[in-house]
C-alpha cells in the first residue's frame, strides 16, 4: 500500500487525478477501522492532514464554509451558536478521542446511512464543495447520497468544504441508540425551522439519509408562523407520522424495522416541539 502525503490542496488534487484508487484519510476514524478489520485494502492512502485550508472555517453571506478537515470538537466549541444543529449531532459522535479526530468531511466520504451529521446537512439545505484538477463544484446535500455508502463524488474529486446557512430559527437533532454517543444510531432525525423554510431529515432508517418532504410541506402550511403559540398537539402527531412514513427501514442487529418506524415518529414529535420553542424564542428576542 502506498502512502501519499501532499502538503497543499493543489498537490492533493494532482495526486488524486493520477491515482484515483487512492483513499483520502484525515481523522481516519472510519478508514482505519476498515483497514484494521481487513474490510478494505486500498492500493494507496492519500493523507490530507498537512493541508491547512481544509481545517479552516469562515463566514460570508449568511453562510458558514466549513473545511472538510475541521474536527467535530471544533464544530462544538467554535460553531455551536452559528450551527447549533450540526453541533448537537457532533456531540453524539463517538468518544472525545473520536470527536477530536473525526470530521464532517470524513462522514460525507463514508456516506454511511447511519452517519450522524447527514440528517443535519440535509435539513439545513447544505451544499458539499468538491474539487479536482478540473475545477470546483457544489453538490446539494440532497443529491450527494446515491446509495448505501455511495456518494456523488467523481473518482478524481476530493471533498474540500461544506457550506451551511447560519441558524436563524430553530434547529434540533436527536438519535436513538443504546447510549447518547459511542454508538451507531438505530435511527436519527434533524429539523430546521427558519422564516419561510422547513427542513426535516432522517438517518439510519433507509438506504440513504433522506428528507421527509411530505412532513416538511405539512409544517410549511400549518405552523402558526406569526404567532407565539405553543405547538398544536395534533400537528406534532401528524408530523411524526409523516416523518415515519418517509423511512424505508430494515431489521438488523441494532433494531427492527418496526422499532425504527415508531422511534422516528417519537423523535420527530419531540424535536419539532424543541425546534418550535427555539424558533419562538428567537422571534421574541428579535422583537425585544
N, C-alpha and C positions, 0 to 999 in steps of 0.2 A: 504494500500500500504506500503510495506517495503522499508526502505531506507538503502542501504548498502554503507559503506564508507571505502574502503580499503586504507591503507597507502602505499602499494607497488604494483608494477605490478604483482608480484607473488600472492599476496593476491587477487588482482582483477581477475586474471585468475582462481584461485581456486573457487572464488565465482561464476564466470560465468559458470564454469563447474557444480557446484551444482545447480545453478539457471539460466538455460538458458532462462527463461522467464524474467530475469532482463534486463531492457533497460538502456544502458550506457548513462550517461549525463555528459557533461563537460561545454561548454558555455551555453547550454540549449536554444539556440535561435530558434531551431526547436521543441524540445521536449516540452518545457514549453508552447509554443503556442498551441500544440495539447492537452496538459493537461488542459489549461485554457478554451479551447472551448469544452472540453469533447469529443474530437475526438479520444482520446486514454486513456485507463485506465489500465496501466500495473500492474502486481502483485508486481513488485519491481523496484526501480531505483538504478542503480549502479553508484555512484558518483566517477568520476575519477580525480577530481580537486586536490587531495593531492599527486598524483603520479608525482613527479618532472621530471622524464625522458621523460614523454610524452610531456613536454613543452620545450624540448631542440632540437636544430638542430646542424648538423655537416657536414663537407665536407670531401670526400675522393674519390680517383679515378675518379675525374671529375664529381662527383655527390653530390647533397645535400640530406642528410637524414633529412627530416622534421618531427619532432614529431607530432603525431596526435593532441596534445593539444596546439600547437603553434597558437595563435590568429592571425587573419588577419592583425591587426595593426602591429604586429612584422614582418610579411611577407613583408609588405610595407616598413617599416623603416629599417629593417636589411637585407633583401634579394632582394631588388629592382635591384641591379646590377647583382646578380647571377641568379635570376629567374624573369626576367622582365615581362614575360607573366603572371605568377601567381600573381605578384604584381599588374599588371593592372586589372586583374579580381577581386582581393581583394579590390581594391579601389571602385569598383561598388557595393559592398555588403552592403546593409542596411545603417544605420546611424553610426556615430562614436561610439556610445554605442554598437551597434551590432558588429562592427568590433573589438572592444576591447574584446568581449566575444566569438564570433563565431570562428570556426576553420575549416580547410580543412578536418580534420578527421570527424567532425560532418557533413559536406557537403556530404562526401562519405557515411557515415552511413545512412543519409536520402535518398540518391540516387534519389533525385527528377530529372526528366528530365530537369528542369529549373535551376538546381544548377549552379552558376556562375563559379566555378572552374573546373567543369568537362571537358569542351572543351579543356582547357589548359593541364590538365593531360593527356588527350588522345593525343593531338597534340605533346606533348613533349616526348611521349613514357614512361610515368611514371609507376612505379610499386607501388602497395599498399602492405605494410608489415602488416601481421596479425599474431596473436599469440593466443595460447590456452595452456592448460596444456600438450597437445600432442606435442607441438613444434611451430616453426615459419615457415611461408611460405610467398612467394611473389606472388602476383597476378597482371599480367599486367593490366593496366587500361582498355585496350580494351576488357578484359574478366570479368571485375568487375561488370558491369551493366547488370543485367539479365532481367529486366522488369521495369514497372512503380513503382518507389520507392522500387525496389528489387535489392539485390546485391548478390555477390558470397560468403558471409560470412557463415560459418557453425554456428549452434546455440551456440556453446561454444566459439566462437572466438571474439576477440576484434581487432580493428584497432590500430596499435601502431605507424606507421610512413608511410610516402610517400617518395619514392626515385625518384628524378628527375635529369636529366642532367643539369649541369651548362651551361648557354647560351653561344653559340659560334658563333652565326649568328644573324638572325633577329627573333624577337618574337612579336606578336601582339594579342590583344584581343579586341573585340568590341561587344556590345549588343544593341538591340533596346528595348526601354521602354519609358514610359511617362516621366521619369527622368533618370539621369545618375545612381542614386543609390536610395535606399529605395523603390525599385520596383522589382517585379518579371519580368524577361526578357520575352519579346514577342518572341525573338529568339536571339541567340548569336553565336559567331564564334571565333575560335582561329587558328592561323597559326604559324608554326615554320619552319624556313629555316636555315639549317646549312650544312656545306660541306658534300655532299653525302646523305642528308636526307631532306625529306619534310613531315611535319605533318600538317593536316588540319582537324578540327573537329567542329561539330555543337551542339548546345544545344537548348532546348525548341522548338524543331521542329520535334520530333519523340518520340516514346515510351521510348527510352533511349537516352542519349548522344551517338553520333557515329562519327566515322571518315568518311571523304569523300574520299574514296580510289581512285576513277577514277580521281578526281581532283588532288590528290597527284601525281599520275602517269603522268599526263599531265605536271606538273611543273618539275618533275624529269627529263623528257626527253627534254623539250623545253625551260627551263630557260637558259639564257646566262650566265652560272655559272662563266666562266673565263673572263667575260667582266664587265666593269664598266658602261655599257649602261643602260639607263632607261628601265623600264619595257615596253615591247611591248604592245600597247593598245589592240590589238586583243587577245593576250594571256590572259590578265586580264579579258576580256569579256567571253572568253570560260571557264576560270577557274570559274568565278561566276556562269555560267550556270550549270557546273558540280557539284558545291557545292550545289546549289539549288536542283538539281536532286537527291542528296543523302538524302534529307529530306523526312519525312513522316508526314506532319503537320496535325493538326486538327483545326476546328473552335472552339473558346471558347471566354470567356468574354474579354480576353486580345487582341485578334486579329483573323482574319480569316486565313484559310489555304493559300489562295491566297496571302494575305499580307505577311505572313511569308516567302513564297517561293520567292517573289520579294525582300523582305528585306534582306534575306540571300545572294542573288546574289549581291546586292549592298554592303553589309558588306564585303563579300569575296573579291570583287574587290578592295575596299579601303584598307582593312587590308593587302592584298597581296602587294599593292603599298608601304605601310608604311614598311612592313617587308623587302621588297626587298631593299628599301633605307637604312634601318638599316644594312642589310647584306653587301651592297656595302661599307658603311662607315667603318664597321669592317674590311673589306678587305683592304681598303685604310690605316687604322691605322696599320694593320699587316705588310704592305709593307713599311711603312714610316721608 
